[in-house]
Amino acid sequence: MADSPSVRDLFARPLRDLRVSVTDRCNFRCRYCMPREVFGPGFEFMRTVDLLTIDEIVEVVEAAARLGVQKVRLTGGEPLLRRDITLLVGRLRRIGSLDLAMTTNGVGLTRHAAALAEAGLSRLTVSLDSLDDERFRLMSDTRAGVADVLDGIAAAERAGFTSLKINAVIRADHPDSDILDLADYFRGTGHVLRFIEYMDVGSTNGWRADQVKNADHIAGLIGRHHPLRSLEPNYPGEVARRYQYRDGAGEIGIISSVSKPFCTDCTRARLAADGKLYTCLFATEGTDLRALLRGTRAPGDLERALGGRWRRRDDEYSQTRQDETLPTSSRRIEMSYIGG
């Protein structure tokens, strides 16, 4: 897979990573992603017929791999709500030497972790924004509690996922004590805790710049309690700035899309559950691959469509946001459709 030719966009960025949303449904209603007043009982989710089938997802991933994609991450919504998710993992596992990962809210791992490991999933990322149960339930707007996520993490460990990533979205109203509690809890576990600046993904979460607790504050806060040193990226285009505890108790990462954009190194495309391809997390429109998949086409058409779209890519939203030149009225695709 490493020898695959790599298609490049207008800024010479290679296509290396593909995020695949397998469903737009989720059992959480996190305020920064799927606020209940928008995604409530009357909200119309995608019909099953509108979702890409396993065969269609596999075909897109195969085409992407031929264009240089080396990493595939399954997202949602919540990917473990898709009934055939383990079967999909097994099918994707057969495509070359892909690094195959999944992001989940974790509560379904008690049921699915062992099967996912057996099917060949390489890595897991679990979302956990707070260890305070009351605050967690308020943020996720769900009946599930912190214990349910921690039970899922434990199930993943038993299944053989010894090094997980734990993602925590941090807003300005997030108490510093929460950040430190998370750092203390996961120090020495072998898991990599990653803090994510609250981002303006989609148009329904009411994002404002003053709601962001920036990366420097987070790194400084943790560093005062547990001295840190900076680490080099694991690979070009890695989104998290890496820090290692000086006492050897592991590492943390901070994703600073707002305060320190990394558009110049972005190598990620996103496939929504309905087959639309997006070349930026903050995109306003996508390229319909489902119509191509279900229509009359010649061999190679899918690969040409995917590669052609990437070659025309000129996205640098976070950089543009920094320059304050982006129209504020732009309506962007919701995170629940294309994952994080």
N, C-alpha and C positions, 0 to 999 in steps of 0.2 A: 504494500500500500504506500510505503514511503517513497517509492520510485514513480508513483503516478504523476503524470503531468499536471501542473497547477494552472488553472485559468486565473487571470488577473483583471481587476477592475480598472477604472480610469485613473486611480491613484496608485496603481501597481500592487494593490493588496491581494494576496492569494485567497482563494476559497479553500479553507481548511476545516471548518466546523459547520455542522448542520444541526440545528435544533428542530426537533420534530414534535409538534403538538398532536397528541392522539385523541384528545377530547377537549371540548370547551366547558365541560361540567366540572364542578368542584364541590366538595362537602364542607369547605370553609367559605366564609364571606369576609375575608380580610379587607380592612378599610382602604388599604393602598392598592388593592387589585380588583375586588369584586364587591363593592359596597352593597349591602342588602337593599337599600332604597332603589337601586337600579336593577340588581340581579335578584329580585324577589320572586314570590310565587307566580307572578304573571309574566315573568321574563321567558321568552321563547328561545330555547337552546337549539342547537343544530339537530336536525333529524338524523337518524342512523344512516339513511340513504345518502345524506349530504357529506358524511364523513368519508375520508379515504379508507378503502379496505386495506387489509394486510398486504395483499398482492400489490396494490397501488403504492403503498408506502415503500415496500421493498424495491419496487421498480425505480422510484425516485432516488432512493438511497444508493442503489447500484449505479445510476447515472451520475450522481454526485461524486461517488467514489472514483469513477473514471476521470472526473474533472479535478481530482486532487483532495477531496474531503477525506480526512483521516479520523475525525471524531464526530460521533453522533450522540446527541443527548435527547432522550425522550422526556417530554414535558406535557403540560396541559394548559388550563385546568389541572386536575389531579389525575395523572396517568394511571394510577391504580384503580380508578373507577371504570376503566375500559376492560371488559370481561376477557378479551383475548390478548391482553397485554403480554402474558408469559409466552404465548405462541409467537407473538411479534418479535419478542427478544430473541427467541430461538432462531427465527428466520433471518433476522439481521446478523446474528452471530456468524452465519455462514458466509458473510460477505467479506472476504479478505481478512485483514488484520485490524479491523476497525476498533478504536477505543469506544466502547459502547457504555454510556452512562444514563442515569435517570435522576430527575429532580422530583421530590415528593414531599407532601406535608407530613409523612411518616406514620400516620395512624393506621394505614393499611399494611404496614410491613409485618405486623405480627402474623398475618395470614399469608403474605406473599413472598417474604424475603427468601425463604429456602428455595421456592420454585424459581424465583428470579436468578438466584445464584446457579442453580442447576441448569437453567436455560442459557447461561453464559453472559449475564450482565457483568460488565467490568467494574463499574463504580456506582456509588450512590451519593446523592446530596439530599440532605434533609433540612427543611425549613423549620426554624425554631426562633421566634423573635424575642422571647422572654422566658425566664424560669419562674417568674411570679405568676401563679395560676390565675389570679383575678385579672391581671393585666393581659395575660395571654388570651384569655377568653374574650376580653373586651376588644382586643386587636383583631382576633380571628373570627369573632362573632359566630362561635360554634359551641356545641355542647362538649366537644372534646376538650380535654385538659392537657396540661404539661405532661402528666404521667402517661397519657396515651402515646404521646410522641416519644418519650423516653423508653417506653416499652417497645415501640417500633425500632428504635435504635438498637436496643438490646437484642431484639430478634435478628436484626441485620448482622450484628456482631457474631451471634451464634451460627448464622448461615455462612460466615466466612468473609464478610465485608469488614476487614480489620481497620481500614483507614477511610472513614467517611469524611465528607465535607458538611459542615453545619452552617447554614445561611441564616443570618439575622438582619432583617431590614430595620434600620435605625432612623427614627424621626427626631426632630428637635425636642419634642415632649417626652422622649424616652429618658427615664432617669439614668444618670451615670451609674447608679448602683446596679441596674440591670446589666449594663455592659460588663461591669466588673464581675458580677455573679456568673455570667456566661463564660467569661475568660477563666475564672477560677474552676468552674465545673469541668471544662474540657481540657484544661492543662494536664498533660501527662497521660491522656487517654489514647494518643495516636491519631485522633481526629483533628481536622483542620477547621477551626472556627473562622468564618468569614463574615465581616460586617459590611452591609450594603447601604450606601447613602440612599435615602428616600428619593425616588426618581419620578419624573413626570411622564410615566408611561400611560398611554390612553388618554381619555378625556373625561372620565367619570370620578376620579378620586380626589378632585379639588386641590391638586398640588399647588403649593406656593413655595417660592425660594426660601422664605423665612422658616419653613418647616424642616429644613435640612440640617442635620448635625454632621458637620463635615469630617472628612477623613483625618485631618491633622488633629482635631480634637480627640477623636477616638484613639488614634495611635498614641498621642501624648498621655491620655488618661491611663491607658493600660501600661504604658512604659514607666509611668511614675510608680506603679505598684509592682510590676514585673518587668525589669529592664529588657529592652528589645534591641535587636540589630536587624538592619535591612538585609534582605536576600535578593539575589538576582532572579528574574523570571525563570520558570521551568522551561518555557518555550516562547518564541515570538508571538505576540498577540495575546498573552495571558492577561485577563482582565483585572485580576486582584494584585495589589501591591503586597508583597510577602514580607513578613517579619518573623524572626525566630526569637524565642525566649533565650536570653543569654545563659540561663542555667540548664539549658538542654531539655526543657519540659515540652517541646513541640513548637508549633508555629501558628500564626494567625494570618489572615489576609483581609485587606480592606478594598472594596470596590467603590471607586470614587468617580462615577460617571458624571456627577454634577460639578464637583469642585476641581477635579483634575481629569478632564476627558481623555479618552484613549482611542479616539476615532481613527487616528493615523495608523494604528496597528490592528484594526478590527478585521477579522477573517471569518465572520459568522453570517450565515444565511439562516432564515427561519421558515419552516414549512408549517402552515396552519392546518388545523384538523380538517378543513374543507378543501385543502389542496392548493391554497394560494401561497405563493412564495414571496417572502418579504426579505429585503436586503438590509433592513435596519430595525432595531427594536422600537424606534419611534416613527415608523413608516405611516403614511396616510393611505397607501394603496398597495395592492399586491398583484402578482402575475398569476393568472389562473392556470395551474397545471392540471387540475382535475378535468377540465374540458378537453385538454389534449389527451389525457389518459383514457378518457371514455369516448373519444371521437375516432375518426379515421385518420391514421397517420402512417408514415413510413418509418422503417428502422432508423434510429438515430435522431428522430425529431425531438424526443424528450431531452436528450442530452444537449442538442443544439439550442433548445429553448432555455434550458437552465443556464448553460454556459453563456449564451448571448445576453441574458438578463444581467448576469454578473459582470460581463465586460462593459456594460453600460452604466454600472453602478458608480454613483458619485456621492453617496450618503456620508455626511459628517455632522449629524444633528447636534450632538453634544458640543462640538466645537462651535457650531453656528449659534447655539444657545448662549455660549460664553460671550460671543461677539454681539449678542443682543440684536441679531438681524433676522431672527425667525419670526414670522407672523404669529401672534398669539392665538389667532383664530383657527390655526391648523387643527383639524380633527384627526387624531391618530388612532391606529388600531389598538384595541384593548389587550393588556397583557394576558388575560385569560384565554385569548384566541391563539397567541403565538408563544406563550411561555416566557420565561425570563432569560 
